[in-house]
Amino acid sequence: MGSIVNDMLMIGPPGSGKTMLARRLPGLMPELTLDEALDVTRVHSISGLLPPGQGLVRIRPFRSPHHNVSPVGLIGGGSIPRPGDVSLAHHGVLFLDELPEFSRNVLETLRQPLEDGHLTISRGGGRLRFPSRTMLVAAMNPCPCGYLGHPSRRCVDNVDAVHRYRSRISGPLLDRIDIHLEVPAQKPELLSAHGGGETTPHARERVARARNRMIARQGTANAALEHRALTRHLQAADEALTLLRQAVDELGLSARAYDRILKVARTIADLDAREGVSIDDVSEAIGYRVLDRAG
């Protein structure tokens, strides 16, 4: 798909801007290719979501189901099988706000479609295949009350409550998320400030250049690389790999997390238009595994 990194989890207190950031992501992704636009249009047409007379869908979809969504609503199915939100977000963004509030069973149904990029529904002796190559973006509070680590609000939760809250997300699902990103509370003066940051058009252009580098080097985005291809195209410094091996030992990371950290590090280098992956790139990528580091 058009994204650079497939999946991201943002952790931060209420009002820190998690939802706003998620809604901006489709605008940072490259424009849909003709084939992608045809895929998206077909899914929306099957679901009856295309207005009369509309041609191709040219905007990357953004889906944000409520945490009470059923497995059928999220994955698809029903007596007359229809695509769920994961397919309606194909080639776009699936945003799950308040991730721990989703039913664990519902979240577990996401694992295979996200891994395979498609899902198969069997009904009445027939089988239907729906696409599900989407960028999963999720958001959660750091604790049940939402204010753990807040600079001015006091957290009222004890350690056990925080652990129970975070354990609602299964290890295997969390393992599949490339980036765990802390989104801290922002000071009012920063929120009201104008300028100083990177504009959306500039950021989109930088993302497009990075993706073009990936396609030219290996024919696909870094996020889609299998282990062998990742090893071949990584171009990482020896000290960078040494650092990652140390992190694996100290944090108990899985083989899947190891590969995902390398993909993120490779992407950081591509965004900076550099051929090699440095120790700083790997260090930054490890820093994006917040929940791994939290134990």
N, C-alpha and C positions, 0 to 999 in steps of 0.2 A: 504494500500500500504506500501512500504518499508520506506517511509519517517517518520520522527519524528514529525515535525511541517508542516502542509500542505502549508501554504501560507506566503509570505514575500514580503514586499515592501521596497526597498532601496532608500533613498533620499540623494543625494549628487551632487556636482558640476561635470562638465565634467572632465574626466581623473582621477577620484578618485578610479577607480577600480571596479565599480559596475558590468560591463559586465564580467570581469575576474572572480569575485566571483561567479556570476551566473553559468558560464561555469564549475566551479570546483565542483558544488554541486552534480551532478550525481556520481562523483568519491568518494564522502563521504557517499553515501547511501549504504545500504547492497546490496549484489549481488542479482540478480533476482532469485526467487525460480523457480522451474520447471513450476508451474501453471502460474506464472507471465510471464515467458518467452514465454509460449504458447499463452497467451493473446496478448502480444506485437507482436509476430510473425503473428498472425491471422490478426490484424489490418493493419500491414504493407503489408501483402500479398494481402488483399482486395484492398489496395490503389495502388498496383503495384510497391511498393518500395523495394521489395526483389530482390536482384540480382539473376540471374539464378544459381541454384545449392546451394544457401545458405540454411543452416538449421535453427535452432532456433536462434532468436535474443537474445544474452546474455548480451548486454550492455543496461543500462537504457537509454531510449530516451531523447533527448534534442531538443526541438523545439523553434524557435525564429522567429515568423512571423513579417513581416514589419508592421508598424503602418497603412499602407493603405490597409491592408487585409480586404476582404469582410466578411460579416457574414457567407456565405457558406464556405469560405476558413478557417475560424477560427472554426466554429461549425460543419460544414459538411452539406451535402445535395446535391442539384443539380438535374437535370432531371434524371440522373442515380446516385442515392445517394452514396456518398463516404464519408469516415471519414474526418473531418477537423483536424486542428492542435491540438485542445484540446484532440481528441481521439488518434492522433498519438503520443501524449506525455503521454499516459496512462502508469502508473507505472514509470513515469520519471518526467521531469521538463518542464513546459511551461513557457518560458521567454518572457515577454512583456517589451521591452526597450522603453523608452520615453512614459510611460503610458498615460500622458495627451494628447498625439498627436493621440491616437486611437479615432475613432468615438465613441461617447458616446453610440449610439445604438448598436454598435458592442460589446462594453464592457458589456452592460446590458444583452446580450445574454449568457454571460459566467456564470451568477449568478446561474442559476438552475443546469446546468451540474456540476459545481464545488460542489454544495451543495449535489446533489444526487449521484454523481459518475458515472452517465450514462446519455444519452440523447436519445430521441426517435424521429425519422423522419418518417412522414407519406407521402406516395406517391402512387397514383393510387389504393387506397383502401387497400394498405398494410402498414405495419409498420416495420421499422428497428430500432434496438437498438444498439447504439455504446457505448463503455465504455469511461469514462472520469475521472478516478480517478488519478489525476495528482497533482503535487506540483506546484502551481502558484507562480512564482517569477517575480516581476515587478521592474522597476527602473524608476526614474524620477529626474529631477533637482529640487532644492528647490524653483526656481522661473523661469520666462521666460528667463532671460539672463543667468541663471545658477550659479550666483556667490553670492547669498545671504548667508552671514555668512562666506564667504571665507576670509582666513587670509591675503591675499595680493591683491586680485582683488576686485574692487568696484562694487557693485550691482547697476544697473541703473533703477531698477523697483520700482514703488511706491507700497504702501500697497494694493491699489485696484487691481493693475495688478497681484500681488502675489495671492490675494484672487481669482480672476477670473481664474487664471491658475490652482490652486489647486481644484477649484470647478468643473472642468471638470470631475473629478472622483466622481461618485455619492456616497452619504453617505452609502446606503445599500451595495454597492460593497466594499467600504473601510472597513466597519464593519466586513466583512467576512475574512479580511486579518489578520492573527494572529500577525504578527510582522511588525512594521514600524521601520526600522533601519536606523539611520543616518550613512552615509559613508563620513567622512570629507576628505578634500583635504590632500594628503600626502606630506611631505617634501621630496625633492629629495634624501637627504642622507638616509632616511628610505627606499625608493624604491630600492636603490642600495646596501643596507646592506644585508649581508648573514647570515643565521642562526638566532637563537634566538626565532623563532616561532615554533608552533606545526606542525609536518610533516603530510602530507596527510594520510599515512598509520596509524599513531598513532591516528589521528582524526577519521578515518574510524573505527578503532577498538573500540574507545570509543563510537561512535554512535551505533555500533552493540551491544555492551554490554548494553547500555541504552535501546535499543529496546528489547533485550532479557528480561530485567527486566520488561518491560511493558507487554510483552506477557505472562510471567510467572505469573504476578500479576492479569491481567484482560483479557487476551486473545486477545488483540488488541493494537494498538498504541494509545497514549494519544489523538492524534488529532481526532481519530475516536469515542471517548467516547461521549455518550449522557449525558444530564444533570444529570440524576439519577445515572448512573454508575460513572460519574466524582465525584459526591458527595461522593459515597461509597468508592472510591479508592484514594481520594485526600490526606488524612492524613495530613491536614494543621493545623498549630498552630492557636489558637484563635486570637492571636495578628496579624497574617498574614491576617486573614479574616476581622478583624476590619480595618486594613489599606486599604484593597481593597474596603470595603464599603464606607470609607471616600473618596477614589478616585472616586468611582461611583458618589457620591453626588457632588463633586467639579468639575468633568469633564463632568458630564452628560452622562456617558457611558450607552450603552444599555445592556440588559440582555445577548445578544449574545457576546458582548465585554467582559462582566464579565466572562462568561464561557471560552472564548478564553484566557484571561489572566491567569486563573487558570490552563488551559491545558499547557500553556507555563511554568508556575511556577513549575508544576508537572514534566515537562520535564527537567527543569534546575536541579531539585533535582535528577532525574534519571541519568543525565549525570555525576553528582558528586557521584553517587552510594549511595544516602541517602534515607531512608524510608520516612521521614517526609518532608513536605513543610514548610519552615521557612518564617519569615517576610522578610528576605533578598531576598528569591526567588521571592516572590510576588512583592517586590519593584523593582527588576530587570525587571520582566515581565511588570509591569506598565511603566517602562522606555522605553520599546520597542513599546509603542503606541505613537510615536512622533506626528503624525497628530492629534490625540485626544487631546494631551496636548497643541497643538498649537491653539486649538479652532476651 
